[in-house]
Amino acid sequence: MIKLLFFGRLGDVACDAPKLIEANTPAEIRDLLAADFPELGRQLREPQVLVSVNQMIVSWNQPLAAGSEVAFLPPVTGG
């Protein structure tokens, strides 16, 4: 199982999404979530959204191992 974390505004949209999922890549997770949570899927497809696996930013096609932690990070602004 893969543990999912959603940060920032993605956390608000993902409040009903599962916290654990079976998938081979972050892109597959995004597609699986989009099927049941279309708004979350739309926001995860925004080009500014980053994905991390075990606290390292990776590509959406990064292979996942059982027990991995996948976090979705929205764009952040600051001043």
PyMOL Python script that loads the backbone (N, CA, C, O; Angstrom):
from pymol import cmd

cmd.read_pdbstr("""\
ATOM      1  N   MET A   1       0.845  -1.188   0.000  1.00  0.00           N
ATOM      2  CA  MET A   1       0.000   0.000   0.000  1.00  0.00           C
ATOM      3  C   MET A   1       0.884   1.243   0.000  1.00  0.00           C
ATOM      4  O   MET A   1       1.978   1.251   0.566  1.00  0.00           O
ATOM      5  N   ILE A   2       0.391   2.274  -0.638  1.00  0.00           N
ATOM      6  CA  ILE A   2       1.070   3.559  -0.726  1.00  0.00           C
ATOM      7  C   ILE A   2       0.315   4.551   0.154  1.00  0.00           C
ATOM      8  O   ILE A   2      -0.908   4.662   0.061  1.00  0.00           O
ATOM      9  N   LYS A   3       1.036   5.266   1.000  1.00  0.00           N
ATOM     10  CA  LYS A   3       0.429   6.285   1.864  1.00  0.00           C
ATOM     11  C   LYS A   3       0.369   7.601   1.095  1.00  0.00           C
ATOM     12  O   LYS A   3       1.354   8.015   0.485  1.00  0.00           O
ATOM     13  N   LEU A   4      -0.798   8.258   1.128  1.00  0.00           N
ATOM     14  CA  LEU A   4      -0.988   9.519   0.412  1.00  0.00           C
ATOM     15  C   LEU A   4      -1.065  10.697   1.374  1.00  0.00           C
ATOM     16  O   LEU A   4      -1.699  10.626   2.427  1.00  0.00           O
ATOM     17  N   LEU A   5      -0.408  11.775   0.987  1.00  0.00           N
ATOM     18  CA  LEU A   5      -0.464  13.035   1.724  1.00  0.00           C
ATOM     19  C   LEU A   5      -0.797  14.148   0.732  1.00  0.00           C
ATOM     20  O   LEU A   5      -0.286  14.167  -0.387  1.00  0.00           O
ATOM     21  N   PHE A   6      -1.649  15.064   1.151  1.00  0.00           N
ATOM     22  CA  PHE A   6      -2.045  16.199   0.316  1.00  0.00           C
ATOM     23  C   PHE A   6      -1.796  17.466   1.119  1.00  0.00           C
ATOM     24  O   PHE A   6      -2.270  17.591   2.248  1.00  0.00           O
ATOM     25  N   PHE A   7      -1.060  18.398   0.549  1.00  0.00           N
ATOM     26  CA  PHE A   7      -0.721  19.623   1.263  1.00  0.00           C
ATOM     27  C   PHE A   7      -1.444  20.828   0.677  1.00  0.00           C
ATOM     28  O   PHE A   7      -1.889  20.810  -0.470  1.00  0.00           O
ATOM     29  N   GLY A   8      -1.553  21.871   1.485  1.00  0.00           N
ATOM     30  CA  GLY A   8      -2.165  23.121   1.060  1.00  0.00           C
ATOM     31  C   GLY A   8      -3.604  22.923   0.621  1.00  0.00           C
ATOM     32  O   GLY A   8      -4.353  22.147   1.215  1.00  0.00           O
ATOM     33  N   ARG A   9      -3.970  23.630  -0.415  1.00  0.00           N
ATOM     34  CA  ARG A   9      -5.355  23.567  -0.900  1.00  0.00           C
ATOM     35  C   ARG A   9      -5.740  22.184  -1.393  1.00  0.00           C
ATOM     36  O   ARG A   9      -6.922  21.845  -1.422  1.00  0.00           O
ATOM     37  N   LEU A  10      -4.752  21.378  -1.782  1.00  0.00           N
ATOM     38  CA  LEU A  10      -5.055  20.015  -2.211  1.00  0.00           C
ATOM     39  C   LEU A  10      -5.627  19.198  -1.052  1.00  0.00           C
ATOM     40  O   LEU A  10      -6.457  18.313  -1.262  1.00  0.00           O
ATOM     41  N   GLY A  11      -5.186  19.492   0.157  1.00  0.00           N
ATOM     42  CA  GLY A  11      -5.718  18.807   1.332  1.00  0.00           C
ATOM     43  C   GLY A  11      -7.197  19.070   1.520  1.00  0.00           C
ATOM     44  O   GLY A  11      -7.946  18.185   1.936  1.00  0.00           O
ATOM     45  N   ASP A  12      -7.619  20.292   1.214  1.00  0.00           N
ATOM     46  CA  ASP A  12      -9.038  20.637   1.327  1.00  0.00           C
ATOM     47  C   ASP A  12      -9.876  19.869   0.304  1.00  0.00           C
ATOM     48  O   ASP A  12     -10.961  19.380   0.620  1.00  0.00           O
ATOM     49  N   VAL A  13      -9.369  19.769  -0.911  1.00  0.00           N
ATOM     50  CA  VAL A  13     -10.091  19.089  -1.980  1.00  0.00           C
ATOM     51  C   VAL A  13     -10.082  17.568  -1.768  1.00  0.00           C
ATOM     52  O   VAL A  13     -11.003  16.870  -2.191  1.00  0.00           O
ATOM     53  N   ALA A  14      -9.037  17.067  -1.111  1.00  0.00           N
ATOM     54  CA  ALA A  14      -8.860  15.625  -0.945  1.00  0.00           C
ATOM     55  C   ALA A  14      -9.404  15.100   0.378  1.00  0.00           C
ATOM     56  O   ALA A  14      -9.070  13.984   0.778  1.00  0.00           O
ATOM     57  N   CYS A  15     -10.228  15.873   1.057  1.00  0.00           N
ATOM     58  CA  CYS A  15     -10.671  15.473   2.399  1.00  0.00           C
ATOM     59  C   CYS A  15     -11.365  14.116   2.415  1.00  0.00           C
ATOM     60  O   CYS A  15     -11.295  13.421   3.428  1.00  0.00           O
ATOM     61  N   ASP A  16     -12.025  13.715   1.349  1.00  0.00           N
ATOM     62  CA  ASP A  16     -12.709  12.422   1.300  1.00  0.00           C
ATOM     63  C   ASP A  16     -11.921  11.346   0.552  1.00  0.00           C
ATOM     64  O   ASP A  16     -12.363  10.201   0.455  1.00  0.00           O
ATOM     65  N   ALA A  17     -10.762  11.716   0.028  1.00  0.00           N
ATOM     66  CA  ALA A  17      -9.948  10.766  -0.732  1.00  0.00           C
ATOM     67  C   ALA A  17      -9.312   9.743   0.217  1.00  0.00           C
ATOM     68  O   ALA A  17      -9.123  10.024   1.400  1.00  0.00           O
ATOM     69  N   PRO A  18      -8.986   8.562  -0.304  1.00  0.00           N
ATOM     70  CA  PRO A  18      -8.350   7.547   0.552  1.00  0.00           C
ATOM     71  C   PRO A  18      -6.966   8.002   1.000  1.00  0.00           C
ATOM     72  O   PRO A  18      -6.320   8.812   0.336  1.00  0.00           O
ATOM     73  N   LYS A  19      -6.527   7.479   2.118  1.00  0.00           N
ATOM     74  CA  LYS A  19      -5.192   7.789   2.637  1.00  0.00           C
ATOM     75  C   LYS A  19      -4.188   6.706   2.251  1.00  0.00           C
ATOM     76  O   LYS A  19      -2.979   6.900   2.383  1.00  0.00           O
ATOM     77  N   LEU A  20      -4.683   5.581   1.779  1.00  0.00           N
ATOM     78  CA  LEU A  20      -3.844   4.478   1.304  1.00  0.00           C
ATOM     79  C   LEU A  20      -4.380   4.008  -0.039  1.00  0.00           C
ATOM     80  O   LEU A  20      -5.590   4.012  -0.267  1.00  0.00           O
ATOM     81  N   ILE A  21      -3.479   3.603  -0.928  1.00  0.00           N
ATOM     82  CA  ILE A  21      -3.893   3.181  -2.263  1.00  0.00           C
ATOM     83  C   ILE A  21      -2.863   2.210  -2.828  1.00  0.00           C
ATOM     84  O   ILE A  21      -1.705   2.214  -2.408  1.00  0.00           O
ATOM     85  N   GLU A  22      -3.279   1.387  -3.770  1.00  0.00           N
ATOM     86  CA  GLU A  22      -2.378   0.504  -4.513  1.00  0.00           C
ATOM     87  C   GLU A  22      -2.146   1.121  -5.883  1.00  0.00           C
ATOM     88  O   GLU A  22      -3.100   1.362  -6.624  1.00  0.00           O
ATOM     89  N   ALA A  23      -0.879   1.381  -6.230  1.00  0.00           N
ATOM     90  CA  ALA A  23      -0.560   1.952  -7.539  1.00  0.00           C
ATOM     91  C   ALA A  23       0.927   1.754  -7.812  1.00  0.00           C
ATOM     92  O   ALA A  23       1.710   1.488  -6.900  1.00  0.00           O
ATOM     93  N   ASN A  24       1.301   1.889  -9.085  1.00  0.00           N
ATOM     94  CA  ASN A  24       2.692   1.691  -9.493  1.00  0.00           C
ATOM     95  C   ASN A  24       3.464   2.982  -9.696  1.00  0.00           C
ATOM     96  O   ASN A  24       4.693   2.987  -9.614  1.00  0.00           O
ATOM     97  N   THR A  25       2.753   4.095  -9.962  1.00  0.00           N
ATOM     98  CA  THR A  25       3.402   5.394 -10.169  1.00  0.00           C
ATOM     99  C   THR A  25       2.494   6.493  -9.618  1.00  0.00           C
ATOM    100  O   THR A  25       1.296   6.271  -9.441  1.00  0.00           O
ATOM    101  N   PRO A  26       3.052   7.677  -9.345  1.00  0.00           N
ATOM    102  CA  PRO A  26       2.199   8.797  -8.949  1.00  0.00           C
ATOM    103  C   PRO A  26       1.163   9.144 -10.026  1.00  0.00           C
ATOM    104  O   PRO A  26       0.042   9.531  -9.696  1.00  0.00           O
ATOM    105  N   ALA A  27       1.520   9.012 -11.292  1.00  0.00           N
ATOM    106  CA  ALA A  27       0.555   9.287 -12.362  1.00  0.00           C
ATOM    107  C   ALA A  27      -0.634   8.344 -12.277  1.00  0.00           C
ATOM    108  O   ALA A  27      -1.773   8.755 -12.501  1.00  0.00           O
ATOM    109  N   GLU A  28      -0.376   7.083 -11.954  1.00  0.00           N
ATOM    110  CA  GLU A  28      -1.473   6.122 -11.797  1.00  0.00           C
ATOM    111  C   GLU A  28      -2.357   6.508 -10.611  1.00  0.00           C
ATOM    112  O   GLU A  28      -3.580   6.385 -10.680  1.00  0.00           O
ATOM    113  N   ILE A  29      -1.737   6.975  -9.524  1.00  0.00           N
ATOM    114  CA  ILE A  29      -2.512   7.439  -8.375  1.00  0.00           C
ATOM    115  C   ILE A  29      -3.425   8.585  -8.795  1.00  0.00           C
ATOM    116  O   ILE A  29      -4.613   8.597  -8.473  1.00  0.00           O
ATOM    117  N   ARG A  30      -2.858   9.544  -9.513  1.00  0.00           N
ATOM    118  CA  ARG A  30      -3.636  10.699  -9.984  1.00  0.00           C
ATOM    119  C   ARG A  30      -4.827  10.231 -10.808  1.00  0.00           C
ATOM    120  O   ARG A  30      -5.937  10.731 -10.622  1.00  0.00           O
ATOM    121  N   ASP A  31      -4.618   9.289 -11.709  1.00  0.00           N
ATOM    122  CA  ASP A  31      -5.701   8.803 -12.564  1.00  0.00           C
ATOM    123  C   ASP A  31      -6.765   8.059 -11.754  1.00  0.00           C
ATOM    124  O   ASP A  31      -7.961   8.228 -11.989  1.00  0.00           O
ATOM    125  N   LEU A  32      -6.327   7.241 -10.806  1.00  0.00           N
ATOM    126  CA  LEU A  32      -7.283   6.517  -9.963  1.00  0.00           C
ATOM    127  C   LEU A  32      -8.124   7.489  -9.132  1.00  0.00           C
ATOM    128  O   LEU A  32      -9.337   7.319  -9.013  1.00  0.00           O
ATOM    129  N   LEU A  33      -7.482   8.495  -8.567  1.00  0.00           N
ATOM    130  CA  LEU A  33      -8.215   9.473  -7.759  1.00  0.00           C
ATOM    131  C   LEU A  33      -9.182  10.291  -8.616  1.00  0.00           C
ATOM    132  O   LEU A  33     -10.290  10.605  -8.181  1.00  0.00           O
ATOM    133  N   ALA A  34      -8.761  10.631  -9.828  1.00  0.00           N
ATOM    134  CA  ALA A  34      -9.600  11.444 -10.709  1.00  0.00           C
ATOM    135  C   ALA A  34     -10.908  10.736 -11.048  1.00  0.00           C
ATOM    136  O   ALA A  34     -11.926  11.393 -11.266  1.00  0.00           O
ATOM    137  N   ALA A  35     -10.893   9.416 -11.094  1.00  0.00           N
ATOM    138  CA  ALA A  35     -12.104   8.666 -11.423  1.00  0.00           C
ATOM    139  C   ALA A  35     -13.198   8.886 -10.379  1.00  0.00           C
ATOM    140  O   ALA A  35     -14.374   8.984 -10.729  1.00  0.00           O
ATOM    141  N   ASP A  36     -12.823   8.962  -9.110  1.00  0.00           N
ATOM    142  CA  ASP A  36     -13.813   9.134  -8.032  1.00  0.00           C
ATOM    143  C   ASP A  36     -13.899  10.562  -7.510  1.00  0.00           C
ATOM    144  O   ASP A  36     -14.892  10.946  -6.893  1.00  0.00           O
ATOM    145  N   PHE A  37     -12.860  11.341  -7.759  1.00  0.00           N
ATOM    146  CA  PHE A  37     -12.804  12.714  -7.245  1.00  0.00           C
ATOM    147  C   PHE A  37     -12.354  13.638  -8.382  1.00  0.00           C
ATOM    148  O   PHE A  37     -11.193  14.047  -8.421  1.00  0.00           O
ATOM    149  N   PRO A  38     -13.266  13.971  -9.308  1.00  0.00           N
ATOM    150  CA  PRO A  38     -12.886  14.727 -10.508  1.00  0.00           C
ATOM    151  C   PRO A  38     -12.203  16.064 -10.217  1.00  0.00           C
ATOM    152  O   PRO A  38     -11.260  16.432 -10.917  1.00  0.00           O
ATOM    153  N   GLU A  39     -12.654  16.788  -9.209  1.00  0.00           N
ATOM    154  CA  GLU A  39     -12.032  18.081  -8.902  1.00  0.00           C
ATOM    155  C   GLU A  39     -10.594  17.878  -8.414  1.00  0.00           C
ATOM    156  O   GLU A  39      -9.701  18.641  -8.784  1.00  0.00           O
ATOM    157  N   LEU A  40     -10.373  16.882  -7.607  1.00  0.00           N
ATOM    158  CA  LEU A  40      -9.023  16.581  -7.148  1.00  0.00           C
ATOM    159  C   LEU A  40      -8.150  16.192  -8.342  1.00  0.00           C
ATOM    160  O   LEU A  40      -7.013  16.649  -8.453  1.00  0.00           O
ATOM    161  N   GLY A  41      -8.667  15.366  -9.219  1.00  0.00           N
ATOM    162  CA  GLY A  41      -7.922  14.983 -10.417  1.00  0.00           C
ATOM    163  C   GLY A  41      -7.555  16.180 -11.267  1.00  0.00           C
ATOM    164  O   GLY A  41      -6.438  16.268 -11.776  1.00  0.00           O
ATOM    165  N   ARG A  42      -8.491  17.102 -11.422  1.00  0.00           N
ATOM    166  CA  ARG A  42      -8.217  18.315 -12.205  1.00  0.00           C
ATOM    167  C   ARG A  42      -7.091  19.118 -11.569  1.00  0.00           C
ATOM    168  O   ARG A  42      -6.182  19.572 -12.262  1.00  0.00           O
ATOM    169  N   GLN A  43      -7.148  19.293 -10.258  1.00  0.00           N
ATOM    170  CA  GLN A  43      -6.117  20.088  -9.585  1.00  0.00           C
ATOM    171  C   GLN A  43      -4.754  19.387  -9.590  1.00  0.00           C
ATOM    172  O   GLN A  43      -3.721  20.050  -9.685  1.00  0.00           O
ATOM    173  N   LEU A  44      -4.743  18.064  -9.490  1.00  0.00           N
ATOM    174  CA  LEU A  44      -3.471  17.343  -9.541  1.00  0.00           C
ATOM    175  C   LEU A  44      -2.826  17.417 -10.916  1.00  0.00           C
ATOM    176  O   LEU A  44      -1.616  17.231 -11.042  1.00  0.00           O
ATOM    177  N   ARG A  45      -3.615  17.685 -11.945  1.00  0.00           N
ATOM    178  CA  ARG A  45      -3.073  17.798 -13.305  1.00  0.00           C
ATOM    179  C   ARG A  45      -2.507  19.183 -13.607  1.00  0.00           C
ATOM    180  O   ARG A  45      -1.910  19.383 -14.665  1.00  0.00           O
ATOM    181  N   GLU A  46      -2.683  20.136 -12.705  1.00  0.00           N
ATOM    182  CA  GLU A  46      -2.116  21.464 -12.937  1.00  0.00           C
ATOM    183  C   GLU A  46      -0.592  21.347 -13.013  1.00  0.00           C
ATOM    184  O   GLU A  46       0.015  20.644 -12.205  1.00  0.00           O
ATOM    185  N   PRO A  47       0.028  22.031 -13.977  1.00  0.00           N
ATOM    186  CA  PRO A  47       1.472  21.845 -14.196  1.00  0.00           C
ATOM    187  C   PRO A  47       2.345  22.276 -13.007  1.00  0.00           C
ATOM    188  O   PRO A  47       3.488  21.831 -12.900  1.00  0.00           O
ATOM    189  N   GLN A  48       1.837  23.119 -12.130  1.00  0.00           N
ATOM    190  CA  GLN A  48       2.638  23.592 -11.010  1.00  0.00           C
ATOM    191  C   GLN A  48       2.670  22.608  -9.837  1.00  0.00           C
ATOM    192  O   GLN A  48       3.491  22.759  -8.933  1.00  0.00           O
ATOM    193  N   VAL A  49       1.793  21.612  -9.841  1.00  0.00           N
ATOM    194  CA  VAL A  49       1.724  20.653  -8.738  1.00  0.00           C
ATOM    195  C   VAL A  49       2.931  19.717  -8.820  1.00  0.00           C
ATOM    196  O   VAL A  49       3.234  19.153  -9.871  1.00  0.00           O
ATOM    197  N   LEU A  50       3.606  19.571  -7.686  1.00  0.00           N
ATOM    198  CA  LEU A  50       4.754  18.673  -7.592  1.00  0.00           C
ATOM    199  C   LEU A  50       4.356  17.415  -6.829  1.00  0.00           C
ATOM    200  O   LEU A  50       3.407  17.413  -6.046  1.00  0.00           O
ATOM    201  N   VAL A  51       5.101  16.356  -7.076  1.00  0.00           N
ATOM    202  CA  VAL A  51       4.871  15.108  -6.360  1.00  0.00           C
ATOM    203  C   VAL A  51       6.189  14.680  -5.723  1.00  0.00           C
ATOM    204  O   VAL A  51       7.253  14.791  -6.331  1.00  0.00           O
ATOM    205  N   SER A  52       6.099  14.193  -4.494  1.00  0.00           N
ATOM    206  CA  SER A  52       7.295  13.670  -3.840  1.00  0.00           C
ATOM    207  C   SER A  52       7.031  12.237  -3.391  1.00  0.00           C
ATOM    208  O   SER A  52       5.912  11.864  -3.041  1.00  0.00           O
ATOM    209  N   VAL A  53       8.091  11.458  -3.414  1.00  0.00           N
ATOM    210  CA  VAL A  53       8.045  10.085  -2.919  1.00  0.00           C
ATOM    211  C   VAL A  53       9.102   9.975  -1.832  1.00  0.00           C
ATOM    212  O   VAL A  53      10.287  10.215  -2.063  1.00  0.00           O
ATOM    213  N   ASN A  54       8.647   9.610  -0.652  1.00  0.00           N
ATOM    214  CA  ASN A  54       9.545   9.495   0.495  1.00  0.00           C
ATOM    215  C   ASN A  54      10.384  10.762   0.680  1.00  0.00           C
ATOM    216  O   ASN A  54      11.591  10.702   0.915  1.00  0.00           O
ATOM    217  N   GLN A  55       9.709  11.907   0.569  1.00  0.00           N
ATOM    218  CA  GLN A  55      10.252  13.242   0.822  1.00  0.00           C
ATOM    219  C   GLN A  55      11.283  13.699  -0.204  1.00  0.00           C
ATOM    220  O   GLN A  55      12.138  14.527   0.108  1.00  0.00           O
ATOM    221  N   MET A  56      11.213  13.170  -1.421  1.00  0.00           N
ATOM    222  CA  MET A  56      12.059  13.626  -2.520  1.00  0.00           C
ATOM    223  C   MET A  56      11.175  13.936  -3.719  1.00  0.00           C
ATOM    224  O   MET A  56      10.357  13.109  -4.120  1.00  0.00           O
ATOM    225  N   ILE A  57      11.339  15.134  -4.295  1.00  0.00           N
ATOM    226  CA  ILE A  57      10.577  15.505  -5.488  1.00  0.00           C
ATOM    227  C   ILE A  57      10.988  14.570  -6.628  1.00  0.00           C
ATOM    228  O   ILE A  57      12.174  14.369  -6.890  1.00  0.00           O
ATOM    229  N   VAL A  58       9.983  14.006  -7.298  1.00  0.00           N
ATOM    230  CA  VAL A  58      10.229  13.042  -8.374  1.00  0.00           C
ATOM    231  C   VAL A  58       9.309  13.350  -9.550  1.00  0.00           C
ATOM    232  O   VAL A  58       8.453  14.232  -9.476  1.00  0.00           O
ATOM    233  N   SER A  59       9.503  12.607 -10.633  1.00  0.00           N
ATOM    234  CA  SER A  59       8.608  12.740 -11.785  1.00  0.00           C
ATOM    235  C   SER A  59       7.334  11.949 -11.515  1.00  0.00           C
ATOM    236  O   SER A  59       7.286  11.102 -10.623  1.00  0.00           O
ATOM    237  N   TRP A  60       6.314  12.240 -12.297  1.00  0.00           N
ATOM    238  CA  TRP A  60       5.032  11.560 -12.153  1.00  0.00           C
ATOM    239  C   TRP A  60       5.119  10.088 -12.551  1.00  0.00           C
ATOM    240  O   TRP A  60       4.219   9.309 -12.237  1.00  0.00           O
ATOM    241  N   ASN A  61       6.191   9.702 -13.237  1.00  0.00           N
ATOM    242  CA  ASN A  61       6.354   8.312 -13.675  1.00  0.00           C
ATOM    243  C   ASN A  61       7.302   7.512 -12.778  1.00  0.00           C
ATOM    244  O   ASN A  61       7.704   6.405 -13.136  1.00  0.00           O
ATOM    245  N   GLN A  62       7.653   8.055 -11.634  1.00  0.00           N
ATOM    246  CA  GLN A  62       8.548   7.375 -10.690  1.00  0.00           C
ATOM    247  C   GLN A  62       7.925   6.057 -10.232  1.00  0.00           C
ATOM    248  O   GLN A  62       6.796   6.060  -9.743  1.00  0.00           O
ATOM    249  N   PRO A  63       8.623   4.941 -10.374  1.00  0.00           N
ATOM    250  CA  PRO A  63       8.097   3.672  -9.855  1.00  0.00           C
ATOM    251  C   PRO A  63       7.965   3.730  -8.327  1.00  0.00           C
ATOM    252  O   PRO A  63       8.800   4.315  -7.638  1.00  0.00           O
ATOM    253  N   LEU A  64       6.906   3.117  -7.826  1.00  0.00           N
ATOM    254  CA  LEU A  64       6.646   3.112  -6.394  1.00  0.00           C
ATOM    255  C   LEU A  64       6.829   1.711  -5.821  1.00  0.00           C
ATOM    256  O   LEU A  64       6.539   0.708  -6.473  1.00  0.00           O
ATOM    257  N   ALA A  65       7.315   1.671  -4.592  1.00  0.00           N
ATOM    258  CA  ALA A  65       7.447   0.408  -3.869  1.00  0.00           C
ATOM    259  C   ALA A  65       6.413   0.382  -2.754  1.00  0.00           C
ATOM    260  O   ALA A  65       5.991   1.431  -2.266  1.00  0.00           O
ATOM    261  N   ALA A  66       6.011  -0.801  -2.359  1.00  0.00           N
ATOM    262  CA  ALA A  66       5.071  -0.932  -1.246  1.00  0.00           C
ATOM    263  C   ALA A  66       5.635  -0.204  -0.030  1.00  0.00           C
ATOM    264  O   ALA A  66       6.823  -0.305   0.273  1.00  0.00           O
ATOM    265  N   GLY A  67       4.769   0.528   0.659  1.00  0.00           N
ATOM    266  CA  GLY A  67       5.178   1.272   1.838  1.00  0.00           C
ATOM    267  C   GLY A  67       5.673   2.678   1.556  1.00  0.00           C
ATOM    268  O   GLY A  67       6.015   3.411   2.484  1.00  0.00           O
ATOM    269  N   SER A  68       5.716   3.066   0.283  1.00  0.00           N
ATOM    270  CA  SER A  68       6.151   4.427  -0.053  1.00  0.00           C
ATOM    271  C   SER A  68       5.143   5.451   0.450  1.00  0.00           C
ATOM    272  O   SER A  68       3.964   5.152   0.640  1.00  0.00           O
ATOM    273  N   GLU A  69       5.633   6.653   0.657  1.00  0.00           N
ATOM    274  CA  GLU A  69       4.791   7.789   1.022  1.00  0.00           C
ATOM    275  C   GLU A  69       4.814   8.762  -0.155  1.00  0.00           C
ATOM    276  O   GLU A  69       5.880   9.232  -0.553  1.00  0.00           O
ATOM    277  N   VAL A  70       3.652   9.062  -0.706  1.00  0.00           N
ATOM    278  CA  VAL A  70       3.541   9.972  -1.839  1.00  0.00           C
ATOM    279  C   VAL A  70       2.814  11.228  -1.377  1.00  0.00           C
ATOM    280  O   VAL A  70       1.709  11.162  -0.837  1.00  0.00           O
ATOM    281  N   ALA A  71       3.453  12.372  -1.598  1.00  0.00           N
ATOM    282  CA  ALA A  71       2.865  13.651  -1.213  1.00  0.00           C
ATOM    283  C   ALA A  71       2.648  14.503  -2.452  1.00  0.00           C
ATOM    284  O   ALA A  71       3.482  14.536  -3.358  1.00  0.00           O
ATOM    285  N   PHE A  72       1.513  15.192  -2.475  1.00  0.00           N
ATOM    286  CA  PHE A  72       1.182  16.100  -3.578  1.00  0.00           C
ATOM    287  C   PHE A  72       1.273  17.519  -3.036  1.00  0.00           C
ATOM    288  O   PHE A  72       0.659  17.859  -2.025  1.00  0.00           O
ATOM    289  N   LEU A  73       2.058  18.345  -3.737  1.00  0.00           N
ATOM    290  CA  LEU A  73       2.394  19.679  -3.254  1.00  0.00           C
ATOM    291  C   LEU A  73       1.910  20.744  -4.244  1.00  0.00           C
ATOM    292  O   LEU A  73       2.367  20.782  -5.386  1.00  0.00           O
ATOM    293  N   PRO A  74       0.992  21.603  -3.811  1.00  0.00           N
ATOM    294  CA  PRO A  74       0.533  22.678  -4.697  1.00  0.00           C
ATOM    295  C   PRO A  74       1.581  23.785  -4.751  1.00  0.00           C
ATOM    296  O   PRO A  74       2.507  23.813  -3.940  1.00  0.00           O
ATOM    297  N   PRO A  75       1.429  24.694  -5.707  1.00  0.00           N
ATOM    298  CA  PRO A  75       2.360  25.827  -5.757  1.00  0.00           C
ATOM    299  C   PRO A  75       2.224  26.667  -4.484  1.00  0.00           C
ATOM    300  O   PRO A  75       1.142  26.789  -3.910  1.00  0.00           O
ATOM    301  N   VAL A  76       3.343  27.237  -4.065  1.00  0.00           N
ATOM    302  CA  VAL A  76       3.364  28.058  -2.859  1.00  0.00           C
ATOM    303  C   VAL A  76       3.852  29.436  -3.228  1.00  0.00           C
ATOM    304  O   VAL A  76       4.810  29.581  -3.988  1.00  0.00           O
ATOM    305  N   THR A  77       3.199  30.448  -2.693  1.00  0.00           N
ATOM    306  CA  THR A  77       3.673  31.816  -2.916  1.00  0.00           C
ATOM    307  C   THR A  77       4.111  32.406  -1.592  1.00  0.00           C
ATOM    308  O   THR A  77       3.651  31.985  -0.530  1.00  0.00           O
ATOM    309  N   GLY A  78       4.957  33.336  -1.656  1.00  0.00           N
ATOM    310  CA  GLY A  78       5.449  33.980  -0.428  1.00  0.00           C
ATOM    311  C   GLY A  78       5.887  35.391  -0.714  1.00  0.00           C
ATOM    312  O   GLY A  78       5.889  35.842  -1.859  1.00  0.00           O
ATOM    313  N   GLY A  79       6.247  36.060   0.312  1.00  0.00           N
ATOM    314  CA  GLY A  79       6.645  37.438   0.100  1.00  0.00           C
ATOM    315  C   GLY A  79       7.740  37.855   1.000  1.00  0.00           C
ATOM    316  O   GLY A  79       8.186  39.001   0.939  1.00  0.00           O
TER     317      GLY A  79
END
""", "prot")
cmd.dss("prot")
cmd.show_as("cartoon", "prot")
cmd.util.cbc("prot")
cmd.orient("prot")
